[in-house]
Amino acid sequence: MLELVFTRRFAMAHRLIHGSSEVCATPHGHNEEVKIYLKPMHPQSLDGKMNVVAPFHKAKGTWHRFIDNSVDHAFQLAENDPLVDWFVQNEPRRLSKLLITPGDPTTELLACLFMSKLNNFLSAEQSGLYCEQIEILETPTNTVRFTGNPLEFIPNIRPPEQCWWQRADMSISDLKS
Ligand SMILES: Nc1nc2c(c(=O)[nH]1)N=C([C@H](O)[C@H](O)COP(=O)(O)OP(=O)(O)OP(=O)(O)O)CN2
């Protein structure tokens, strides 16, 4: 089976407030890498002319725009983190750079949210591709890999239309900014 694999880097900050790691309750940042593995929905042999599964720029274009313009330098916060309200009150112009998650923004959750978002992009573009696996390197020594249906792993607390990871747009929260 032929598979396309793309890697993108991004800077981020987050904090984990629900007790998994005391040091991570202080806002801190990482330079992370996200690696996506794309497969054709209907695999075919190469055609003897173009010989591509899909042109790279078509397969990765929207995803890389999302990572570069929305995710890069975003501050990832749990939706019940009091810092969200702080930004609403004090720096509303920065709300578009808050990435809001149902519970702590761990790398496990991000992997599931990102795969869901990516599959919405690929489906909306009728690319004929789907993301079969995703890896996020949070640090050089910690990686999370996910395969499967992300919606079975994401805490499901709101209707789909109120979940940014289920929309094929550039949003990273459901805040009104
Ligand atoms: N299961 C998870 N555990 C932790 C996560 C996570 O996303 N999922 N995240 C963190 C923190 O973000 C922390 O900053 C990174 O973890 P840590 O192991 O402290 O990172 P190091 O680079 O210091 O790793 P070393 O290889 O031990 O130097 C914590 N836990």
The ligand as an SDF file (V2000), in Angstrom:
LIG
                    3D

 30 31  0  0  0  0  0  0  0  0999 V2000
    0.5170   11.2100   29.0830 N   0  0  0  0  0  0  0  0  0  0  0  0
    0.9880   12.4820   29.0790 C   0  0  0  0  0  0  0  0  0  0  0  0
    1.7820   12.8770   30.0810 N   0  0  0  0  0  0  0  0  0  0  0  0
    2.2880   14.1130   30.0590 C   0  0  0  0  0  0  0  0  0  0  0  0
    2.0010   15.0060   29.0050 C   0  0  0  0  0  0  0  0  0  0  0  0
    1.1300   14.5530   27.9850 C   0  0  0  0  0  0  0  0  0  0  0  0
    0.7850   15.2960   27.0240 O   0  0  0  0  0  0  0  0  0  0  0  0
    0.6510   13.2990   28.0490 N   0  0  0  0  0  0  0  0  0  0  0  0
    2.5700   16.2460   28.9800 N   0  0  0  0  0  0  0  0  0  0  0  0
    3.4230   16.6360   29.9170 C   0  0  0  0  0  0  0  0  0  0  0  0
    4.0670   17.9970   29.8610 C   0  0  0  0  0  0  0  0  0  0  0  0
    3.5970   18.7390   28.7680 O   0  0  0  0  0  0  0  0  0  0  0  0
    5.6190   18.0240   29.8940 C   0  0  0  0  0  0  0  0  0  0  0  0
    6.0980   19.3360   29.5830 O   0  0  0  0  0  0  0  0  0  0  0  0
    6.3140   17.0890   28.9680 C   0  0  0  0  0  0  0  0  0  0  0  0
    6.6810   15.9010   29.6110 O   0  0  0  0  0  0  0  0  0  0  0  0
    8.1310   15.5710   30.2320 P   0  0  0  0  0  0  0  0  0  0  0  0
    8.2110   14.0800   30.2840 O   0  0  0  0  0  0  0  0  0  0  0  0
    8.3240   16.3300   31.4620 O   0  0  0  0  0  0  0  0  0  0  0  0
    9.1070   16.1320   29.0920 O   0  0  0  0  0  0  0  0  0  0  0  0
   10.6880   16.1450   29.0750 P   0  0  0  0  0  0  0  0  0  0  0  0
   11.1290   16.7240   27.7720 O   0  0  0  0  0  0  0  0  0  0  0  0
   11.2010   16.8330   30.2990 O   0  0  0  0  0  0  0  0  0  0  0  0
   11.0730   14.6270   29.0870 O   0  0  0  0  0  0  0  0  0  0  0  0
   12.4460   13.9070   29.5330 P   0  0  0  0  0  0  0  0  0  0  0  0
   12.7240   12.9460   28.4280 O   0  0  0  0  0  0  0  0  0  0  0  0
   12.1100   13.1960   30.8100 O   0  0  0  0  0  0  0  0  0  0  0  0
   13.4890   14.9580   29.6720 O   0  0  0  0  0  0  0  0  0  0  0  0
    3.7430   15.7800   31.0730 C   0  0  0  0  0  0  0  0  0  0  0  0
    3.1290   14.5130   31.0360 N   0  0  0  0  0  0  0  0  0  0  0  0
  1  2  1  0
  2  3  2  0
  2  8  1  0
  3  4  1  0
  4  5  2  0
  4 30  1  0
  5  6  1  0
  5  9  1  0
  6  7  2  0
  6  8  1  0
  9 10  2  0
 10 11  1  0
 10 29  1  0
 11 12  1  0
 11 13  1  0
 13 14  1  0
 13 15  1  0
 15 16  1  0
 16 17  1  0
 17 18  2  0
 17 19  1  0
 17 20  1  0
 20 21  1  0
 21 22  2  0
 21 23  1  0
 21 24  1  0
 24 25  1  0
 25 26  2  0
 25 27  1  0
 25 28  1  0
 29 30  1  0
M  END
$$$$
